[in-house]
Amino acid sequence: MSSLPGAGETEESSNMDTSDQKVMKEPAPEQNSIPVPDELELTLSEQEYAYEEEIIRNPYVVKGWLRYAEFKRNAPQAKLNMVYERAVKQLPGSFKLWMAYLRLRKQQVRGRCVTDTVFEDVNNTFERSLVFMFKMPRVWLEYLKFLMDQKKVTRCRHAFDRALRALPVTQHVRIWKLYLQFIQQAGVPHETTLRVWRRYLKLAPDEAEDFIEFLVKIGHLDEAVTRLADLVNDSKFESKKGKSKFQLWNYLCDLLSKHPFQVTSLDSEAIIRQGIGRFTDQRGTLWCALADYYIRAGLFDRARDIYMEAVHAVVTVRDFTQVFDAYVVFEESLIKHLLGKQEKGDITEAQKLELELMLTRYEEMIMKRPLYLNSVLLRQNPHNVADWMKRAEILESKPLKVIKTYSKAIDTIDPKQALGKFSELFMKFAKFYLDQKHVEEARMVYEKATQVPFKQVEELANIWCEYAEMEINLGNHEKAMKLMQRATTPPAKKAAYFDSSEPAQNRVYRSLKIWSLYADLEESMGTFRTAKAVYDAIIDLRIATPQIIMNYALFLEENNYFEESFKAFEKGIALFKWPNVYDIWHTYLSKFIQRYKGQKLERTRDLFEQCVEGIPKESAKSVYLMYAKMEEDYGMSRHAMAILDRATLAVKPEEQFEVFEIYLKKAADYFGITHCREIYEKAIDVLTDDGSKIMCLRFAELETKLGEVDRARAIYAHCSQICDPRTSVEFWTSWKNFEVKHGNEDTLREMLRIKRSVQATFNTKVNYITSQIMEKTSENEISDDLSGSQIDSSMSRNSTETESNNNNEPKSADEKSLSQSNYAAKENIMFVSSSSNSKILDSQKVVNPNEMNLDDSDEEKMDDDQLEENEKTEVVKRNVPASVFGSLITGGQNEKSETEK
């Protein structure tokens, strides 16, 4: 017999059986050592004899037995089983032979009833295999699965226990997976399952969550809660299902709250309260769970106490809403229950009293909800001024509680951490006392507020102002004046207004709001000297605004202290810079002119000169116009013109045109139209292109009225350099009308030459204008392309004939007029230099399909003698085909008639 496999042998080590080598180390016995039954020898075939001889020669070779078994696979079961029995008898340590034999036996009983005796034979075969294969986990797994299919619980449990004892610990994981499946089958007692699970947790404590779920499933809640509490308290535990500590805690609280009678080993309230303190973001849920625990336990009063405790403990609106809504549902369910009994008539007197008490409690709870919510907000931030005032409004119908609320707010809020204006709380408190006719208490509130170290000086200033206004409303004007004196008295230690390191009481004396109210009080109820002293103090502290300066000056003026008023303006001018000083200067100059008119002209001029010195362009226009108006009314017109001349350069560019218009009007009124020429020239140089165009047209119109045609033409020529013929149509129309009316053919040709030159200049500089015009005109020109090409071809033929005639014959008068009409017709067409041969313009340029090619160069070279000679020469007239001119005939005749007119 072969030796047993070693204790450390595994499934993988058994693969060596597949080799051709002998698996046993003992010497081979003699060939006749294996007896062959006589009845078997009589039934052997020749092939079987061959296999028998092979296994007799090599009885310890696994492959020989496997080949023999493969050959006998279609033989009767008894013969095939006999082969395997002989094989495992010769090689009891072969894993491959045993596995093949066991799987064969399992396959043979498949489909039979589990009560058949053949199952027991297979079990015995497994038991015989385990004598040698007890270290092989796969053999155990096959055996255990076979037993599980037979539904033999006790035998299967014993087999699992034997497997765990026989196999090393490293192989236990494979057995436990099947073991857990076994205990979850129907028919396995719960006690058995619990014991198996407890044993398994010693090996794999991370699987405690599955055990807890199983305990909850079978109703062992006490043990489930205990083990879940251990997991929650174990800081090293990590859920294999990805659950957080809060999720485990929430599950624990859920079990505790829903099963108060089944959980006895733990203190449910203590555990839930511990969770409330630990998970601050889920307090609402945990409070509801604790109240639900007592509701399920039947302790309704205790549940009600828990809800009220939660309402006064939560610090977020979400938690409050959750708890309060649950509380309302709880009370409504109790009320509905008693009302249902009342409807049925099955209610006692005690229950009736309890129902009335519940209804009263429910109404009070609903009415107090805003107050409870306000308490939650104050617990979030006790320094929120708006929430405290909202609480006082809620308790408005209860004066004592309102007073307690304001008092508690004043004691609770830290002025440095206050959210909102803390001073408004004091003012509301004092106003509440005034409404209740408690004036002394209101004064006490204000007095206390003046000592509070507010975060901002503005709040303390508001307190003083409200305090004084209260006294004014009560008719105590003297007391209000004394309060203002107290507020504006400088402290022993002076501090800057914006020095936050100093308390507000040391900086409030520089508050402009207090000084403004003080000045108003002195103006209304004080003397002139005291009011003047207050304004002087404001200016000395350098806290005055332009409005304060103007109020001071107006106050002095009303009391007929005009020079003092002007001094006040000058003090204000010294305090401020442009543009803040504009209002002061404007008022000062207006008042001074109104007061002295032309009596102190030199002083007025000095004031204006001081004002315009360094004045920004944004404020210069009105000052210069006021200056010129003053000179016009009380001074000399020559000075007024000089001031307007200075104003043209001192104002903003967009205001220069308006100033030039005023300048021209005044110059024409005082010095005549001829004096405007220099102003027009300056305006044309100074203004922008758009303004210069308008001034040029006006200047040319002026010269035309004066009969200076050449000067007007020179102005037009000068302005033409900034006028694109495609955009400045008005200018070129005006010049054309001017030449038609006052010029001749030469001047008209010169105008057209300049127009072409300017057009060429703008073509190279502002191509974007051309593209815009092309977009506008392209749609109209597309429809004329075909007709335009025909006209161009006929015009080219006619041009050749005309050119030959011109070489022999001079031009007639009709041709001259036709030439002039053609020039006039081309005024709105982009100019293209003509040549002897007509050419079609590029498609990228603006094309006029009706344009005629005229040789202008020859006409320009003609001198006066040639023109006279042509006029004397008789010209043979020839009719020109109408197709040459197309639609130009009507336009030419109209232009000719306009020219003759």
Secondary structure, DSSP 8 states (H G I E B T S, - for coil): ------TT--TGGGGGGGSSS-S--S----GGGS---HHHHHT--HHHHHHHHHHHH-TT-HHHHHHHHHHTTTS-HHHHHHHHHHHHHH-TT-HHHHHHHHHHHHHHTTTS-TTSHHHHHHHHHHHHHHHH-TT-HHHHHHHHHHHHHHT-HHHHHHHHHHHHHHS-GGGHHHHHHHHHHHHTSTT--HHHHHHHHHHHHHH-GGGHHHHHHHHHHHT-HHHHHHHHHHHHH-TT---TT---HHHHHHHHHHHHHH-TTT--SS-HHHHHHHHHHH-GGGHHHHHHHHHHHHHHTT-HHHHHHHHHHHHTT--SHHHHHHHHHHHHHHHHHHHHHHHHHHHHT---HHHHHHHHHHHHHHHHHHHTHHHHHHHHHHHH-TTBHHHHHHHHHHTTT-HHHHHHHHHHHHHH--TTT-BS-HHHHHHHHHHHHHHTT-HHHHHHHHHHHTTS--SSHHHHHHHHHHHHHHHHHTT-HHHHHHHHHHHHS--SS---TT-TTS-GGGTGGG-HHHHHHHHHHHHHHS-HHHHHHHHHHHHHTT---HHHHHHHHHHHHHTT-HHHHHHHHHHHHHH--TTTTHHHHHHHHHHHHHHHTTTTHHHHHHHHHHHHTT--HHHHHHHHHHHHHHHHHHS-HHHHHHHHHHHHHHS-HHHHHHHHHHHHHHHHHHH-GGGHHHHHHHHHHHS-HHHHHHHHHHHHHHHHHTT-HHHHHHHHHHHHTT--TTT-HHHHHHHHHHHHHH--HHHHHHHHHHHHHHHHHHHHH-HHHHHHHHHHHHHHHHTTHHHHHHHHHHHHHHHHHHHHHHHHS---HHHHHHHHHHHHHTTTS------SS-----TTS---TT-----HHHHHH--HHHHHHHHHS--------HHHHTTHHHHHHHHHHHHH-
